[in-house]
Amino acid sequence: MSGYLDLPDQRVYVEEYGGGEPLFLLHGGFVGAESWAAQMPALAEEYHVFAPERRGHGRSPDVPGPYTTEVMAGETALVIESLARGPAHLIGWSDGAYVAAYLALHRPDLVRSAVFIGQALHTDGETEGVRDLADDPALPDYFRAGYDATSPDGPEHFDWVFEKIVTMWRHPLELSIDELAKIEAPVLVMQGDDDGVRIEWNLALARALPRGQFAVVPGTGHGAPAQKPEVVNRMLLDFLDHPDEERMLAMGALYDLPPL
């Protein structure tokens, strides 16, 4: 079941599958629910999966005003409140991980658990590749066709949305590890081994989280969920089923490392 959810000042397109505890898939920048195509069937076998498309993404129309993580998170909070009964599991990829982290910090009542995939959450954790991405002249061409095929605003609106998303990337919300350490929900920090996040930063984040786990998907970059869905899906389901599992023969690797 999929369709539009009417919020007070906007319409949000949401794909919906399965049954059980509510789980929200939060997509990255310039893409929509289809980016989770390799995860939806596996997760929907055990969970009630919702994949909302934020303003200006996928089939959701643009809304006047700038894009910020705070704005996107506020919108997502309204979606969760409208569709879920009680707190939900959040899985965010790229920009979606920013939204998941912000909600875990500022709306803990909505977050049962969270997964952050491929997002540094602070410029200190970014690789040089991430810093160069927003200025790549080929970037509009990479996303234009997908936008043109789904947006209700029409192809002529792409340049407006593109500028708002890139402006958000150039001026990101900074969430420090000390601040993120206040998150009380279980969190899985995940990335590809050649992703846009410095591995030592994510490792330090996982160590600081009271209920943190850390996973690196080998042989992948920023597209781990699409490139190796079987591996990623197994990790996601295992975390969701056992968010606080005791580590067998734990020897300190997660905690025995120098500060950044």
N, C-alpha and C positions, 0 to 999 in steps of 0.2 A: 504494500500500500504506500503510495507516494502522492504528494500534492503540496499545495501552498498552505502555509500557516499565516494568518493575518495577525500581526502585532499592531500596537497602537499607531505606529508611524511608518510601517513598512510591511512588505510581504517577503516571507522566507520560504524557499522551496526545501522540502525535506523528503528524503527517501527513508522508508521504514520496512524492516524485515524482522521475522522471528518473534520470539516471546521469551519471557523470563525477566531477569533484572535489567533495567534500562542501561544502555551503553551508547554513548555518543561518539561518532567518528568526526573529528575536526580537521578539515582539509588544509592544505597549504595555499600559498598565494597563486593567483591566476588560474587555479583549477577548482573543480567542484567535487561532488559526491563520486563521480566516476573514477577518481583517483584511488578510491578504496575498493574497486571492483574485485581485487584479488583477496580482500579480507572479509567482505560482507557475507559470503556463503558460509565460511567456517565459523565466524562469530555468531551468525544468526542461528546456528544449531543449538546454542546454549543461552543466548542473550537476546533481549529485545533491542535491536540495533536501529539507531536513528543516525542519518547522515545529512545534517542541515548544510545548506549552502549560504555562506555569509553574503551580505550586500555586495553587489557588483560582481559576484562570482557565480559561475554556472547559470542556473535559471532564475536566480534571485535578482531583482532589479537593483540598480544603483539607488542611493539615497543621498540627498544634498549634504555637503559637509565633508571634512577631511576624514581619512581613515587613520585610526590609532588602535593599538592593542586594547586600550580601555573601552573604546567604542565597540570593537568587535566582541569583547568579552561581555559587555553589557547586553548586547543583542543576543549572544549565545545563552546568557543566564535566563533571559525571557523565554527562549525556546525550551530550555530544560524545564523551567517552571511550568510551562504550558503542556508539555508532553510527558513528563516523568512524574511518578508518584514517589516523592522522596529523593534522596541523593542518587547519583548515577555514576557509572564508570565513564571516564573521559580518556580517549586516545587521540592525541594531537600530533600531527606531522608538520614540521616546518612552522609556518605562521600559526597553524592550529595548535602546536605545542605551546607557543606563547599564550594563546587564549586559555589552554588547559592549566598552565602554570598560574596565570593571573587569577583564575577562578579558584584554584586550590588554595591560594593565599587569601583572597578577599571574599570568597563565597564558599567557605568550607562546608556549609550546610547543603550544598548542591553536589559535592564531590565525594563519592565512596572510595574511588581509587583513581589514579591518573598514570598515563604513559606519555612521556615526552620523547618524540622521535626527531632526531636530526636538527635540533635547534639549540644554539648556545645560550640564549636568554640574556646575554650580556656581551658587549663588544670584546671584553677581555677573553672570552671563549671562542671567538670567531677565527676562522682561518683566513689567510689572504684571499683565497678564492671567493669567499662570501663577500668580502669588502669590495672586490672587483665586479661582482655580478650586476649590481644596480647600474653600472656604467657601461655594460656590454652593449654595443650598438645592435647586436643581433637579437637581443632579448625581446623586443616587440614582435618580431617575426616568429619567434618560437611559440608565443602564446596566442597570437592573433586568430589563427584558424579555429582553435577551440572556443574562444570567446564568440566569434562570429556565428558558430554553429548552435550555441545554446542561449546566448543572452537575449532577454526580452527587450532590451534597450536598443538592439540593432547594432550592426557593425560600425556605424559612424560614431558610436559612443565609446569605442575602445580606448581612444587616446586619453579621454578624461579619466577613465578607471585606471589605465596604466600609470598615469602621472600620480594618482593618489596612492596606489600601492607602492610604487618606487619611492615616493616621498616618505612613506611610513618605514620602508627599509632603511633609508638614509638617516632617519632620526628615530631609531628604535627605542622602545621602553627598555630601561636597564634594570634587570632583576639580579641583584647580587646573590652570591651563594649564601651569605649570612642571612639575607632576607628570605630566600627560598627554604632555608633550614627550618623556618617556622611552620612549614606545611606538615600537618599531622597525618594526613591520609597516606596510605601506601603509594609509592611512586616507583615506576620502572623507568629508568633513564636509558634510552636506546639510541644507537647511531650506527652508520656504516663505518668500516675501518678506514675509508677515505672520504669521509663526510665533511661538512662545513663547520664542524665543531672540533676543537682541540680535545683529543681523547683525555689528556690529563685534567682538563677543566671539567668534563662530564664525570670523570672518576671522582674528583674532589666534590662535585655536587652530590653524587650518590652517597659518598661517605658522610656528608653533612646532613643529609635528610634523615630524620628519625626512623623512617621505615622505607629506606631506599634500596633499590636493586639496580644493577648496571649490566648492560648487555651490548656487545659489539658484534655486528653482523659481518662476517668475513666476506671479502671479495665484493663489497658494494660501496657506493658513494651515498649521495643524498637520496637515491631512489630505492633504498633497501626494501620497503614493503612491496614495490612492484617487481623488483629484480629477483628477490628470493622470498616469495610469499609463503612457501611452505615452512621455511625456517622462522620467519617473522611471526606467522600465525601460531606456530607451536609455542614460541616464546610468549606471545600475548596471552594465549589461553592458559598456559602454565602459571603465569603471573596472576591472572585474574582468579584462578582457582586456588592459588597458594600464595597470597600476597605477603604473608609473614612466616614463611616456612623456615624452620631452623636449618642452618647450613651444616651439612655433614662434613666432618674433618676440617672445619674452618681454621685457617692458619694466618689470618691477618692481612691478606693481600688487599682487601678493600680499604683498610685503615692504615697500613704501614707504608706511608708515602710522605715525602716532604711537602710542605705547603707550596702553593703556586707562587 
